[in-house]
Amino acid sequence: METTTQFVARVLGIVHEPPLPKKKNSSRYASGKTCWMCGGDTCGKGWPRSAALSGGFTGHDFALAMDSDAICQGCAAVLSGKAWQGMVAQKGTDVKVWGGAGWNNYSHLIAEDGTYIVPKRKDIRRILLDPPYGKWVLAINSSGQKHTVFRAQVAASQTHFPVQFDEMTVWIHADRFRQCLADFEALCDLGFSKDSILSGEYHHAQMLKVGIKEWREAEQKIAPWRTSDPDMITIVHFCALGPSHFEETRKES
């Protein structure tokens, strides 16, 4: 069975072979047939674990085959800044690249047709409102400091799908997301900050400016989402259009 990292490497055309051994009569490939990280088949061409993982790697608790000495080429690729830099250069992706840049610095959309996007918040909003066909992976990195792809799951639906948000895998129903987003952005349109909508702690002056009745009607719609689907509303908070967008739209009209 193909794992997430193997899917990503395959559809993006990443071939990430381990380096040639420095010692004579040493094998280039690890002996393990199962990937230490994802539990997938290494096909006998896995990386030695010590060569694939940097000293700063902290995701050991995600390993699915702790006894293995091998990392499959897919996992090695999505943990390698060099592999990411080579892939974006080949695809001509419009993204800032520097010496230490890698998968852990950006969010990612990878689709079965070979599409690769480094999505900004507005792109993530668009993707979640109109998900890709076929199989796809959306891994959101809110801080620009976390490896998200190896933690993600492959989506295979437009109506119910997993989204990786930092270290959290969130299953989303598309209809519920659309409604939650609409309820959230209705309060943004009234001038409330995204943080206050997420927490439910509003500035009293803005409530008076809007009018208590109008605020209460909007708040009654968003309040249930905080308890019924707190993970999803966290993603909504991340990608929703903020009050400045609605203010600018009113000025333009």
C-alpha positions in Angstrom: 0.0 0.0 0.0 1.4 3.4 -1.0 1.9 5.8 1.9 1.4 9.5 1.9 5.1 10.3 1.5 5.4 7.7 -1.3 2.4 9.3 -3.0 3.9 12.7 -2.8 7.3 11.6 -4.2 5.7 9.7 -7.0 3.3 12.4 -8.2 5.9 15.1 -8.0 8.5 13.0 -9.8 11.0 13.1 -6.9 13.7 10.4 -7.1 15.7 10.6 -3.9 18.3 7.9 -3.8 20.6 7.5 -0.8 24.2 8.6 -1.3 26.9 6.1 -2.3 28.6 4.6 0.7 32.0 6.0 1.6 33.3 2.6 2.8 34.1 -0.2 0.4 31.9 -3.3 0.5 29.2 -1.2 2.3 25.6 -1.3 1.0 24.1 1.8 -0.4 20.7 0.7 0.8 19.4 -0.2 4.3 18.6 -3.8 5.0 15.1 -3.1 6.3 12.2 -3.8 4.0 9.8 -1.6 6.0 10.1 2.2 6.4 10.8 3.2 10.0 8.8 6.4 9.5 5.7 5.5 7.4 5.6 1.7 7.6 5.6 1.4 3.9 7.6 -0.9 1.6 11.1 0.3 0.9 11.3 -2.0 -2.1 14.8 -2.8 -0.9 16.1 0.7 -1.8 15.6 2.5 1.5 17.9 5.0 3.1 19.9 4.0 6.2 18.0 5.7 9.0 21.1 7.6 10.2 21.6 9.1 6.8 18.0 10.2 6.2 17.3 11.9 9.6 19.1 15.0 10.7 20.3 15.5 14.2 17.5 18.0 14.8 14.7 15.7 13.7 12.0 15.6 16.5 9.3 13.5 14.9 10.4 10.1 16.4 7.0 9.6 18.0 5.4 9.3 14.6 7.5 6.3 13.5 5.4 3.3 12.6 8.2 0.7 12.4 10.5 1.4 15.3 12.6 -1.7 14.8 13.5 -0.9 11.2 16.8 0.6 10.2 15.4 1.9 6.9 13.7 5.1 5.6 11.8 4.8 2.3 12.8 7.2 -0.4 9.5 9.0 -0.1 10.0 9.8 3.6 13.6 10.7 3.0 12.5 13.1 0.2 9.9 15.0 2.2 12.4 15.4 5.1 15.1 16.8 2.8 15.4 20.5 2.0 17.7 19.6 -0.9 15.0 17.4 -2.4 12.4 20.1 -2.0 14.6 22.8 -3.5 15.3 20.6 -6.5 11.6 19.9 -7.0 10.5 23.5 -6.9 13.4 24.5 -9.2 12.3 21.9 -11.7 8.7 22.9 -11.6 9.5 26.6 -11.6 7.4 27.2 -8.5 7.2 30.9 -7.5 8.5 30.6 -3.9 11.4 32.1 -2.0 14.3 29.7 -1.6 17.4 30.1 0.5 20.1 27.8 1.7 18.2 26.2 4.5 14.7 26.3 3.0 12.7 23.1 2.9 9.3 21.4 3.3 9.1 22.6 6.9 9.0 26.3 5.9 5.8 26.3 3.8 2.3 24.9 3.4 1.8 22.5 0.5 -0.9 21.3 -1.9 0.1 18.2 -3.8 -2.4 16.7 -6.3 -2.5 13.4 -8.2 -2.1 15.2 -11.6 1.3 16.5 -10.4 0.1 19.9 -9.3 2.3 21.4 -6.6 1.3 24.7 -5.0 2.8 26.6 -2.0 -0.6 28.0 -0.9 -1.1 31.3 1.0 -4.1 31.7 3.3 -6.4 32.9 0.5 -5.3 29.9 -1.6 -6.1 27.5 1.3 -9.5 29.1 1.6 -10.1 28.6 -2.1 -8.9 25.0 -2.0 -11.1 24.1 0.9 -14.1 25.6 -0.8 -13.4 23.8 -4.1 -11.2 20.8 -3.4 -9.2 19.1 -6.2 -10.5 16.0 -7.9 -8.8 12.7 -7.4 -6.2 12.1 -4.7 -4.5 15.1 -3.0 -2.7 16.3 0.1 -3.1 19.6 1.9 -0.6 20.3 4.6 -0.9 23.7 6.3 2.1 25.1 8.2 0.9 28.0 10.3 4.3 28.9 11.8 6.7 28.1 9.0 8.7 25.9 11.3 7.1 22.4 11.2 7.3 19.3 8.9 3.7 18.6 8.0 3.8 16.4 4.9 5.0 13.2 6.5 2.2 13.6 9.1 -0.5 14.2 6.5 -3.0 11.8 5.0 -4.0 11.5 1.3 -7.5 12.8 0.6 -9.6 11.0 -2.0 -12.9 12.9 -1.8 -14.2 16.4 -2.4 -16.9 16.1 0.4 -15.1 14.6 3.3 -11.3 14.8 3.5 -8.3 15.1 5.9 -6.3 18.3 6.2 -3.0 18.5 8.0 -2.8 21.6 10.2 0.7 21.7 11.8 0.7 18.5 13.9 -3.1 18.0 13.9 -4.9 16.0 11.3 -8.4 17.4 10.8 -11.2 15.6 8.9 -13.4 18.1 7.2 -17.0 17.8 5.8 -17.1 20.3 2.9 -20.6 21.5 3.6 -19.9 22.1 7.3 -16.7 24.0 6.4 -18.6 26.3 4.0 -21.2 27.1 6.6 -18.7 27.7 9.4 -16.7 29.9 7.1 -19.8 31.9 6.1 -20.7 32.3 9.8 -17.2 33.3 10.7 -16.8 35.8 7.9 -20.2 37.4 8.7 -18.6 38.6 11.9 -15.5 39.7 10.1 -17.7 41.8 7.8 -19.1 43.5 11.0 -15.5 44.6 11.9 -14.7 42.0 14.5 -11.1 40.6 14.5 -10.5 37.0 13.6 -8.9 36.3 17.0 -12.0 37.6 18.9 -14.3 35.5 16.8 -12.3 32.4 17.5 -12.2 33.0 21.2 -15.6 34.5 21.7 -14.0 37.4 23.6 -15.1 40.6 21.8 -14.2 44.2 22.3 -17.1 46.0 23.9 -16.6 49.1 21.8 -17.0 47.2 18.6 -20.1 45.5 19.9 -21.7 48.8 20.6 -20.6 50.2 17.2 -22.2 47.3 15.4 -25.2 47.1 17.7 -25.8 44.5 20.3 -28.8 42.9 18.5 -26.9 42.5 15.2 -23.8 41.2 17.0 -25.8 38.7 19.1 -27.5 37.3 16.0 -24.2 36.7 14.3 -22.6 35.3 17.5 -25.4 32.8 18.0 -24.5 31.3 14.6 -20.7 31.0 15.2 -20.8 30.0 18.9 -21.8 26.3 18.3 -18.8 25.7 16.0 -16.4 26.5 18.9 -17.6 23.5 20.8 -18.9 21.1 18.1 -15.9 21.4 15.8 -13.0 23.3 17.5 -10.3 21.9 15.1 -12.2 23.0 12.0 -12.9 26.5 13.3 -9.1 26.8 13.9 -8.5 26.2 10.2 -11.4 28.6 9.3 -9.7 31.2 11.5 -6.5 30.7 9.7 -7.8 31.1 6.2 -10.9 33.3 6.5 -11.0 36.8 5.0 -10.5 39.3 7.7 -12.3 42.6 8.5 -9.8 44.6 6.5 -10.9 42.7 3.3 -14.5 43.6 3.8 -13.6 47.2 4.7 -11.6 47.5 1.5 -14.4 46.0 -0.6 -16.9 48.5 0.8 -14.5 51.4 -0.1 -14.1 50.1 -3.6 -17.9 49.8 -4.1 
